């Protein structure tokens, strides 16, 4: 495990995450992830640390209101959030990681558009 740093576009929100240098990430086709181009790195809460910008975060929820879509109120970028699939952890947007620490990544598709059929347990069978 190595420390990756990242943040939003304007720099108000900064975080660190412990993860391998070669990442396993997930590309979801649900309505929000597909429109945003979000690439998920799922981590348990203990491997995520918010460094700054907590006061700048706004929260958006919809449908079951389980997922907490956190975004910077200044620039609008969602660099991480609490996912429905892993409500006890975080999903980090790999596109928001600073350059220099990621040595490579494997991208796996996730069928979020048909969540209830694909994941009847309510939790994704992927990540963390």
N, C-alpha and C positions, 0 to 999 in steps of 0.2 A: 504494500500500500504506500502511496505517495500523497502528498498534499497538493491539490489543485486549487487555484484561486479563480474567482470570477466575479461578475457583477452585471449590473444593468448598463444601458447605453450612456447615461449621464454620469455614472460613477457614484451616485448617492448610496446605492445598495451594493454591498460587498460581502462575499462569503468565502468560506473554505470548505472543501469536501475531501475526505480520505477515500481514495479509490485506486485501482491498479493503473499503471501507465497505459496499458492496452485495455480499452473499455468495451463492455458489452452494453449497447444502447438499444432503445426501442423506439420505433416510429409508429405512432398511433394514427389511425384514420378517422377518429371521432371529429365532431363538428368544430371543436375549439382547437385541437392540436393540428388538424389538417390545415386550417386557415392560418395558423401561426407558424407552421414549419418547425414545431417543437420536437427535439430529439431527447428522449428521457434517459437519464442515468438514475436508477432507483437506488437509494441508500437508506440504511437505518438512521434514525434520528441522531444516534451517538456519533455518527461519522460526518455530520453536517454542523457547521458553525456559522452563524450570522455575525459578521464583523462590524458592520455599520449599516445604517439606513432603515432600521426597524420602524422608525417613526414615519418614513416615507412610503411604507407599504400600504396598499389598499387591497381589499379582498373581494373577489367575485365568486359567487356560488350559483349553481343552477341544478335542475333536476332533483337528485337526492340530497343535495347540499352537503355531501360528505367531503368532496374535494374542496380544498381551500385554495383557489387560484389567486396567488399573491403577485402583485405587480407594482412597479415603481410609479407613484402618483405623478412624478415629474416627467419621465420620458415614456412611460407606458410599457416598458419591457418586463416580461415575466421570466425571470432568470431561474426561479425555483418555485415549487408549490407543494402542498400536501395532497397527494393523489388519492383518489377513490380506491385504487387497487392496493395501496399500502398506506392507510391513514395513520400509521404509527411511524412513518418515515417521511422522506422527501424525494421528489423527483427534481433533479437538476437539469436545466436545459444545457446540453453539452455545447450548444452554439454560443453560450454566454461564458464559457471558460476562457481564461486568459491563454494566449499562445505560449507554447514552450514545454508543457508537461505531458500532453497527450501524445503517445507514440503511435497510436492507431486505434481503430474502433471497428467493431462488427455491428451492423445494424440489422435488427430483427423486426419484421412487421408485427403489429398488434391490432386486432380487429375491435377497436373501440366503438366503431359505428354500430356494431351488433353486440354490445357488451353483455347483455343478459343471456344471450344464446351462447356466446363464446366462453363466458366465464360465469356459469350458474352459481358458483359459490359466492359471487360478489367481489372476490379478490382476483387479481391477475395471477396467472401461473408463471410469472416472470419476475425478474429483478430480485433485489435484496434477498 
